[in-house]
């Protein structure tokens, strides 16, 4: 098999696997997760009270099978419809909450299939879908209906668990107070915690936040210092190379005087180039000097903030706001 065909096969397989959810469901256009479509299907199955079996249920067979009679398949479908699903069966689908559709496919004489699809009558969304190989038609249809009944039981259990989880989360939130801290954001504290314990925890969190901020600033200054040092080294290298070229040029100044009888460096291209380069490096040196001054001021500001934070932390500790043994 060619590499591109292998890749295509793997891609199709991954997409197919990613779309299969519980009860034969699949997210529409991959715009939702299995959890979302399963929760919606479970709600519809539990809300529903009635079900009908669609008159569009089909029996398919091969044109080569001259003696095939679909009446037996339709009779098996009718018998399967009498199996209890937990819903009241109605015969008019416009009055039903759920619509079930059966298909018996005999077009493949060696490997037929049987399927059951149940949709929500109002939205048309699928709530259950299953297909199986055709072995014994009556038994296969019976099993499909049983599996749908089991899906309804699973849906009820799933919704109950979801409701319990939501209630537990609400109860947990109700047992906590929210404090909107100006820098630390929203803090949750158990209502049973004393005011001193809350103050101590906030102080401890503020100290940790200060230490984290200081570390970030120190890391920034370290990188900034490395960058400026590299710039200074590059400028120094350029200046050394310039001085070397200027020294060679000055040694030949007599030649310059002979070539340029009128005076002034503009008549000599080499001299003009050296002066332009010197002016450029002088400007770069001024800019680099300004950057170093800003960097030193940043370092002083960080040091001052770090000192203030440490002083505040020591003050809190002396007042007993931060004590060992408090809950983290």
KOLMARLO-320614 format. One record per residue (C-alpha): residue number from 0; residue in one letter; x, y, z. Coordinates in pm, whole numbers. Each point is the difference from the previous one (the first is absolute). Layout:
residues N
{num NUM	residuo A	X X	Y Y	Z Z} $
...
//
This chain:
residues 328
{num 0	residuo X	X 0	Y 0	Z 0} $
{num 1	residuo X	X 136	Y 341	Z -95} $
{num 2	residuo X	X 93	Y 245	Z 283} $
{num 3	residuo X	X -267	Y 251	Z -104} $
{num 4	residuo X	X -269	Y -270	Z 13} $
{num 5	residuo X	X 115	Y -110	Z 344} $
{num 6	residuo X	X -13	Y 358	Z 122} $
{num 7	residuo X	X -348	Y 50	Z -143} $
{num 8	residuo X	X -121	Y -324	Z 161} $
{num 9	residuo X	X 136	Y 104	Z 339} $
{num 10	residuo X	X -163	Y 342	Z -31} $
{num 11	residuo X	X -340	Y -145	Z -87} $
{num 12	residuo X	X 32	Y -250	Z 285} $
{num 13	residuo X	X 83	Y 270	Z 253} $
{num 14	residuo X	X -291	Y 216	Z -112} $
{num 15	residuo X	X -238	Y -294	Z 17} $
{num 16	residuo X	X 118	Y -98	Z 347} $
{num 17	residuo X	X -20	Y 358	Z 121} $
{num 18	residuo X	X -366	Y 30	Z -107} $
{num 19	residuo X	X -138	Y -312	Z 174} $
{num 20	residuo X	X -172	Y 72	Z 329} $
{num 21	residuo X	X -231	Y -186	Z 235} $
{num 22	residuo X	X -325	Y -143	Z -144} $
{num 23	residuo X	X 138	Y 25	Z -355} $
{num 24	residuo X	X -5	Y 381	Z 6} $
{num 25	residuo X	X 247	Y 230	Z -174} $
{num 26	residuo X	X 57	Y 378	Z 33} $
{num 27	residuo X	X -146	Y 192	Z -298} $
{num 28	residuo X	X 291	Y 126	Z -213} $
{num 29	residuo X	X 230	Y -52	Z 299} $
{num 30	residuo X	X -132	Y 324	Z 150} $
{num 31	residuo X	X -80	Y -159	Z 338} $
{num 32	residuo X	X 153	Y -258	Z 229} $
{num 33	residuo X	X -145	Y -342	Z 77} $
{num 34	residuo X	X -92	Y 122	Z 348} $
{num 35	residuo X	X -219	Y 275	Z -145} $
{num 36	residuo X	X -193	Y -218	Z -246} $
{num 37	residuo X	X -34	Y -283	Z 256} $
{num 38	residuo X	X -141	Y 241	Z 260} $
{num 39	residuo X	X -249	Y 139	Z -253} $
{num 40	residuo X	X -106	Y -350	Z -110} $
{num 41	residuo X	X -36	Y -115	Z 361} $
{num 42	residuo X	X -225	Y 299	Z 80} $
{num 43	residuo X	X -219	Y -71	Z -302} $
{num 44	residuo X	X -31	Y -371	Z 81} $
{num 45	residuo X	X -102	Y 74	Z 359} $
{num 46	residuo X	X -243	Y 281	Z -87} $
{num 47	residuo X	X -172	Y -216	Z -263} $
{num 48	residuo X	X -315	Y -190	Z 97} $
{num 49	residuo X	X -115	Y -146	Z -331} $
{num 50	residuo X	X 157	Y -172	Z -299} $
{num 51	residuo X	X -116	Y -96	Z -347} $
{num 52	residuo X	X 148	Y -225	Z -268} $
{num 53	residuo X	X 39	Y 179	Z -329} $
{num 54	residuo X	X -183	Y -121	Z -307} $
{num 55	residuo X	X 321	Y 76	Z -189} $
{num 56	residuo X	X 170	Y -306	Z 149} $
{num 57	residuo X	X 149	Y -189	Z -294} $
{num 58	residuo X	X 95	Y -342	Z -122} $
{num 59	residuo X	X 270	Y -2	Z -269} $
{num 60	residuo X	X 99	Y -296	Z -215} $
{num 61	residuo X	X 203	Y -76	Z -309} $
{num 62	residuo X	X -159	Y 8	Z -345} $
{num 63	residuo X	X 175	Y -329	Z -67} $
{num 64	residuo X	X -204	Y -166	Z 272} $
{num 65	residuo X	X -312	Y -87	Z -197} $
{num 66	residuo X	X -174	Y -200	Z 271} $
{num 67	residuo X	X 54	Y 237	Z 295} $
{num 68	residuo X	X -321	Y 100	Z 181} $
{num 69	residuo X	X 19	Y 299	Z 236} $
{num 70	residuo X	X -318	Y -96	Z 186} $
{num 71	residuo X	X 193	Y -215	Z 244} $
{num 72	residuo X	X 234	Y 292	Z 83} $
{num 73	residuo X	X -290	Y 238	Z 55} $
{num 74	residuo X	X -165	Y -257	Z 228} $
{num 75	residuo X	X 319	Y -27	Z 205} $
{num 76	residuo X	X 10	Y 380	Z 30} $
{num 77	residuo X	X -360	Y 3	Z 122} $
{num 78	residuo X	X 81	Y -262	Z 263} $
{num 79	residuo X	X 304	Y 199	Z 117} $
{num 80	residuo X	X -216	Y 312	Z 35} $
{num 81	residuo X	X -204	Y -181	Z 265} $
{num 82	residuo X	X 304	Y -30	Z 229} $
{num 83	residuo X	X -32	Y 237	Z 296} $
{num 84	residuo X	X 234	Y 301	Z -15} $
{num 85	residuo X	X -134	Y 193	Z 298} $
{num 86	residuo X	X -199	Y 236	Z -224} $
{num 87	residuo X	X -367	Y 2	Z -94} $
{num 88	residuo X	X -32	Y -108	Z -362} $
{num 89	residuo X	X -217	Y 218	Z -224} $
{num 90	residuo X	X -80	Y -67	Z -365} $
{num 91	residuo X	X -8	Y 362	Z -121} $
{num 92	residuo X	X 356	Y 134	Z -7} $
{num 93	residuo X	X -124	Y 361	Z 11} $
{num 94	residuo X	X -116	Y -74	Z 356} $
{num 95	residuo X	X 320	Y -177	Z 109} $
{num 96	residuo X	X 302	Y 137	Z 186} $
{num 97	residuo X	X 239	Y -247	Z -164} $
{num 98	residuo X	X 1	Y -155	Z -347} $
{num 99	residuo X	X 162	Y -341	Z -59} $
{num 100	residuo X	X 106	Y -114	Z -344} $
{num 101	residuo X	X 110	Y -354	Z -89} $
{num 102	residuo X	X 193	Y -111	Z -306} $
{num 103	residuo X	X 66	Y -358	Z -107} $
{num 104	residuo X	X 258	Y -10	Z -279} $
{num 105	residuo X	X 31	Y -325	Z -198} $
{num 106	residuo X	X 176	Y 149	Z -303} $
{num 107	residuo X	X 319	Y -181	Z 94} $
{num 108	residuo X	X -96	Y -367	Z -17} $
{num 109	residuo X	X 293	Y -103	Z 220} $
{num 110	residuo X	X 9	Y 283	Z 258} $
{num 111	residuo X	X -327	Y 184	Z 54} $
{num 112	residuo X	X -61	Y 259	Z 272} $
{num 113	residuo X	X -283	Y 102	Z 229} $
{num 114	residuo X	X -25	Y 344	Z 163} $
{num 115	residuo X	X -214	Y 205	Z 237} $
{num 116	residuo X	X 6	Y 381	Z 11} $
{num 117	residuo X	X -201	Y 200	Z 254} $
{num 118	residuo X	X -38	Y 375	Z -45} $
{num 119	residuo X	X -157	Y 280	Z 200} $
{num 120	residuo X	X -332	Y 77	Z -171} $
{num 121	residuo X	X 27	Y 375	Z 58} $
{num 122	residuo X	X 364	Y 74	Z -91} $
{num 123	residuo X	X 74	Y -301	Z -219} $
{num 124	residuo X	X 325	Y -63	Z 188} $
{num 125	residuo X	X 110	Y -361	Z 42} $
{num 126	residuo X	X -13	Y -129	Z 359} $
{num 127	residuo X	X 87	Y -364	Z -72} $
{num 128	residuo X	X 143	Y -184	Z -298} $
{num 129	residuo X	X 131	Y -353	Z -34} $
{num 130	residuo X	X 80	Y -229	Z -291} $
{num 131	residuo X	X 97	Y -365	Z 15} $
{num 132	residuo X	X 71	Y -283	Z -240} $
{num 133	residuo X	X -300	Y -197	Z -113} $
{num 134	residuo X	X 9	Y -351	Z 149} $
{num 135	residuo X	X -351	Y -84	Z 114} $
{num 136	residuo X	X -229	Y 288	Z -92} $
{num 137	residuo X	X -260	Y -50	Z 271} $
{num 138	residuo X	X 264	Y -29	Z 272} $
{num 139	residuo X	X 206	Y 290	Z -140} $
{num 140	residuo X	X -298	Y 235	Z 5} $
{num 141	residuo X	X -94	Y -114	Z 349} $
{num 142	residuo X	X 353	Y 71	Z 125} $
{num 143	residuo X	X 3	Y 347	Z -155} $
{num 144	residuo X	X -318	Y 96	Z 183} $
{num 145	residuo X	X 140	Y -140	Z 326} $
{num 146	residuo X	X 318	Y 204	Z -45} $
{num 147	residuo X	X -210	Y 314	Z -51} $
{num 148	residuo X	X -186	Y -77	Z 324} $
{num 149	residuo X	X 336	Y -39	Z 178} $
{num 150	residuo X	X 110	Y 334	Z -148} $
{num 151	residuo X	X -304	Y 167	Z 158} $
{num 152	residuo X	X 99	Y -147	Z 339} $
{num 153	residuo X	X 358	Y 120	Z -47} $
{num 154	residuo X	X -124	Y 346	Z -96} $
{num 155	residuo X	X -207	Y 25	Z 317} $
{num 156	residuo X	X 300	Y -102	Z 212} $
{num 157	residuo X	X 226	Y 245	Z -186} $
{num 158	residuo X	X -235	Y 292	Z 59} $
{num 159	residuo X	X -35	Y -90	Z 367} $
{num 160	residuo X	X 378	Y -8	Z 41} $
{num 161	residuo X	X 33	Y 334	Z -180} $
{num 162	residuo X	X -266	Y 153	Z 226} $
{num 163	residuo X	X 175	Y -133	Z 311} $
{num 164	residuo X	X 335	Y 136	Z -120} $
{num 165	residuo X	X -156	Y 342	Z -70} $
{num 166	residuo X	X -164	Y 3	Z 344} $
{num 167	residuo X	X 328	Y -97	Z 167} $
{num 168	residuo X	X 179	Y 281	Z -182} $
{num 169	residuo X	X -270	Y 248	Z 100} $
{num 170	residuo X	X 11	Y -118	Z 363} $
{num 171	residuo X	X 380	Y 25	Z -2} $
{num 172	residuo X	X -19	Y 355	Z -133} $
{num 173	residuo X	X -268	Y 89	Z 255} $
{num 174	residuo X	X 236	Y -104	Z 281} $
{num 175	residuo X	X 259	Y 255	Z -115} $
{num 176	residuo X	X 18	Y 378	Z 7} $
{num 177	residuo X	X 140	Y 198	Z -292} $
{num 178	residuo X	X 242	Y 282	Z 67} $
{num 179	residuo X	X 98	Y 222	Z -292} $
{num 180	residuo X	X 364	Y 83	Z 62} $
{num 181	residuo X	X 136	Y 296	Z -201} $
{num 182	residuo X	X 311	Y -185	Z -123} $
{num 183	residuo X	X -56	Y -369	Z 77} $
{num 184	residuo X	X -345	Y -16	Z -157} $
{num 185	residuo X	X -295	Y -195	Z 142} $
{num 186	residuo X	X 87	Y -205	Z 310} $
{num 187	residuo X	X -222	Y -273	Z 144} $
{num 188	residuo X	X 6	Y -67	Z 375} $
{num 189	residuo X	X -202	Y -250	Z 205} $
{num 190	residuo X	X -267	Y 179	Z 200} $
{num 191	residuo X	X 126	Y -176	Z 313} $
{num 192	residuo X	X 346	Y 162	Z -30} $
{num 193	residuo X	X 61	Y 281	Z 249} $
{num 194	residuo X	X 85	Y 353	Z -109} $
{num 195	residuo X	X 355	Y -33	Z 136} $
{num 196	residuo X	X 53	Y -318	Z -200} $
{num 197	residuo X	X -128	Y 168	Z -316} $
{num 198	residuo X	X 225	Y 300	Z 57} $
{num 199	residuo X	X 295	Y -229	Z 55} $
{num 200	residuo X	X -67	Y -195	Z -318} $
{num 201	residuo X	X -41	Y 319	Z -205} $
{num 202	residuo X	X 326	Y 137	Z 141} $
{num 203	residuo X	X 178	Y -322	Z -85} $
{num 204	residuo X	X -138	Y 4	Z -355} $
{num 205	residuo X	X 98	Y 366	Z -42} $
{num 206	residuo X	X 353	Y -79	Z 110} $
{num 207	residuo X	X 21	Y -292	Z -245} $
{num 208	residuo X	X -136	Y 225	Z -273} $
{num 209	residuo X	X 261	Y 269	Z 80} $
{num 210	residuo X	X 281	Y -255	Z -3} $
{num 211	residuo X	X -119	Y -137	Z -336} $
{num 212	residuo X	X -19	Y 351	Z -147} $
{num 213	residuo X	X 346	Y 89	Z 132} $
{num 214	residuo X	X 145	Y -317	Z -150} $
{num 215	residuo X	X -157	Y 83	Z -337} $
{num 216	residuo X	X 150	Y 349	Z 11} $
{num 217	residuo X	X 340	Y -136	Z 98} $
{num 218	residuo X	X -12	Y -246	Z -290} $
{num 219	residuo X	X -94	Y 285	Z -233} $
{num 220	residuo X	X 291	Y 212	Z 123} $
{num 221	residuo X	X 239	Y -288	Z -47} $
{num 222	residuo X	X -105	Y -44	Z -364} $
{num 223	residuo X	X 9	Y 378	Z -53} $
{num 224	residuo X	X 351	Y 22	Z 142} $
{num 225	residuo X	X 120	Y -281	Z -226} $
{num 226	residuo X	X -150	Y 177	Z -304} $
{num 227	residuo X	X 164	Y 333	Z 86} $
{num 228	residuo X	X 333	Y -166	Z 68} $
{num 229	residuo X	X -12	Y -166	Z -340} $
{num 230	residuo X	X -78	Y 333	Z -165} $
{num 231	residuo X	X 292	Y 163	Z 183} $
{num 232	residuo X	X 234	Y -281	Z -109} $
{num 233	residuo X	X -114	Y 36	Z -363} $
{num 234	residuo X	X 54	Y 377	Z 10} $
{num 235	residuo X	X 344	Y -49	Z 154} $
{num 236	residuo X	X 95	Y -241	Z -278} $
{num 237	residuo X	X -115	Y 248	Z -262} $
{num 238	residuo X	X 195	Y 280	Z 169} $
{num 239	residuo X	X 321	Y -206	Z 11} $
{num 240	residuo X	X -30	Y -86	Z -368} $
{num 241	residuo X	X -65	Y 367	Z -77} $
{num 242	residuo X	X 306	Y 114	Z 195} $
{num 243	residuo X	X 214	Y -254	Z -186} $
{num 244	residuo X	X -116	Y 127	Z -337} $
{num 245	residuo X	X 42	Y 362	Z 110} $
{num 246	residuo X	X 355	Y -71	Z 115} $
{num 247	residuo X	X 88	Y -140	Z -343} $
{num 248	residuo X	X -160	Y 300	Z -163} $
{num 249	residuo X	X 184	Y 252	Z 220} $
{num 250	residuo X	X 330	Y -164	Z -85} $
{num 251	residuo X	X -67	Y 90	Z -360} $
{num 252	residuo X	X -107	Y 358	Z 73} $
{num 253	residuo X	X 283	Y 134	Z -210} $
{num 254	residuo X	X -148	Y -174	Z -300} $
{num 255	residuo X	X -330	Y 161	Z 86} $
{num 256	residuo X	X 162	Y 347	Z 8} $
{num 257	residuo X	X 150	Y -60	Z -337} $
{num 258	residuo X	X -325	Y -126	Z -151} $
{num 259	residuo X	X -209	Y 274	Z 149} $
{num 260	residuo X	X 184	Y 329	Z -57} $
{num 261	residuo X	X -312	Y 205	Z 61} $
{num 262	residuo X	X -42	Y -127	Z 358} $
{num 263	residuo X	X -302	Y -139	Z 181} $
{num 264	residuo X	X -98	Y -365	Z 37} $
{num 265	residuo X	X -288	Y 8	Z -246} $
{num 266	residuo X	X 240	Y -32	Z -291} $
{num 267	residuo X	X 123	Y -338	Z 131} $
{num 268	residuo X	X -264	Y -282	Z -4} $
{num 269	residuo X	X 188	Y -207	Z 259} $
{num 270	residuo X	X 10	Y 285	Z 249} $
{num 271	residuo X	X -365	Y 80	Z -61} $
{num 272	residuo X	X -99	Y -365	Z 63} $
{num 273	residuo X	X 197	Y -15	Z 325} $
{num 274	residuo X	X -162	Y 314	Z 133} $
{num 275	residuo X	X -349	Y -129	Z -81} $
{num 276	residuo X	X 70	Y -329	Z 175} $
{num 277	residuo X	X 140	Y 180	Z 304} $
{num 278	residuo X	X -310	Y 220	Z 21} $
{num 279	residuo X	X -222	Y -312	Z -22} $
{num 280	residuo X	X 188	Y -175	Z 281} $
{num 281	residuo X	X -10	Y 312	Z 213} $
{num 282	residuo X	X -378	Y 14	Z -37} $
{num 283	residuo X	X -24	Y -372	Z 83} $
{num 284	residuo X	X 214	Y 57	Z 308} $
{num 285	residuo X	X -232	Y 278	Z 116} $
{num 286	residuo X	X -307	Y -223	Z -46} $
{num 287	residuo X	X 171	Y -287	Z 183} $
{num 288	residuo X	X 91	Y 233	Z 282} $
{num 289	residuo X	X -364	Y 105	Z 33} $
{num 290	residuo X	X -104	Y -366	Z 8} $
{num 291	residuo X	X 248	Y -72	Z 278} $
{num 292	residuo X	X -133	Y 296	Z 199} $
{num 293	residuo X	X -359	Y -126	Z -38} $
{num 294	residuo X	X 111	Y -350	Z 97} $
{num 295	residuo X	X 171	Y 124	Z 315} $
{num 296	residuo X	X -314	Y 194	Z 93} $
{num 297	residuo X	X -211	Y -314	Z -55} $
{num 298	residuo X	X 237	Y -195	Z 223} $
{num 299	residuo X	X -32	Y 264	Z 274} $
{num 300	residuo X	X -381	Y -3	Z -28} $
{num 301	residuo X	X -14	Y -380	Z 29} $
{num 302	residuo X	X 235	Y 7	Z 296} $
{num 303	residuo X	X -218	Y 264	Z 168} $
{num 304	residuo X	X -319	Y -200	Z -59} $
{num 305	residuo X	X 168	Y -317	Z 124} $
{num 306	residuo X	X 108	Y 179	Z 317} $
{num 307	residuo X	X -352	Y 135	Z 57} $
{num 308	residuo X	X -151	Y -347	Z -49} $
{num 309	residuo X	X 246	Y -161	Z 242} $
{num 310	residuo X	X -63	Y 276	Z 255} $
{num 311	residuo X	X -376	Y -44	Z -28} $
{num 312	residuo X	X 34	Y -377	Z 38} $
{num 313	residuo X	X 212	Y 41	Z 313} $
{num 314	residuo X	X -255	Y 242	Z 139} $
{num 315	residuo X	X -281	Y -248	Z -57} $
{num 316	residuo X	X 196	Y -276	Z 161} $
{num 317	residuo X	X 72	Y 217	Z 305} $
{num 318	residuo X	X -371	Y 76	Z 33} $
{num 319	residuo X	X -78	Y -372	Z -1} $
{num 320	residuo X	X -198	Y 2	Z -324} $
{num 321	residuo X	X 209	Y -282	Z -146} $
{num 322	residuo X	X 16	Y -303	Z 225} $
{num 323	residuo X	X 120	Y -352	Z -60} $
{num 324	residuo X	X -252	Y -281	Z -9} $
{num 325	residuo X	X -273	Y 189	Z -184} $
{num 326	residuo X	X -174	Y -183	Z -282} $
{num 327	residuo X	X 158	Y 57	Z -340} $
//
